[in-house]
Amino acid sequence: MARNFTQAKTSLGRCINSGNDLFGKFYDIFLVSHPSISPRFANTDMSAQKALLKNGINLAIMYAEGNPIGASGISRIRDTHSATKMNIEPGQYSYWLDSFIKAVSETDPQFGPEIEKEWRELLQMTINHITSGYGK
């Protein structure tokens, strides 16, 4: 059942408005979170990648809230991240999730347990959908 993730949306706004580069901070954390991660980004335009992440987070929020545009966007990510395309293994998403939460905790001045819980819930919903398409 879809629900409204108001705290996460408000948190995202604070992160973006903090001037602390949430998405850059995320990649600083994520790229060193596991030895298998950094090589995947060796030839990546990180400026473009940060823009893709920002869009992906907005799609994740919409998906978790039951918005069909979000569902369509997350389904496209599900397809591109599958074993036959980018081959993002399901186990790697735990590093992604923990890195994103750490980046939010460092850029949202009001971050706390309730905000973390809401972020984890909505992102896990999205990750579950993406990883369900891994072998397809």
RACORVEN-V967195 format. One record per helix or strand. SS is the DSSP state (helix for helix, strand for strand). FROM is the first residue (numbers start at 1). TO is the last residue. Records with the same first field share a line. If there is no record, write none. Layout:
BEGIN
SS->FROM-TO / FROM-TO
END
This chain:
BEGIN
helix->6-17 / 22-30 / 35-41 / 46-64 / 68-80 / 90-107 / 113-132
END
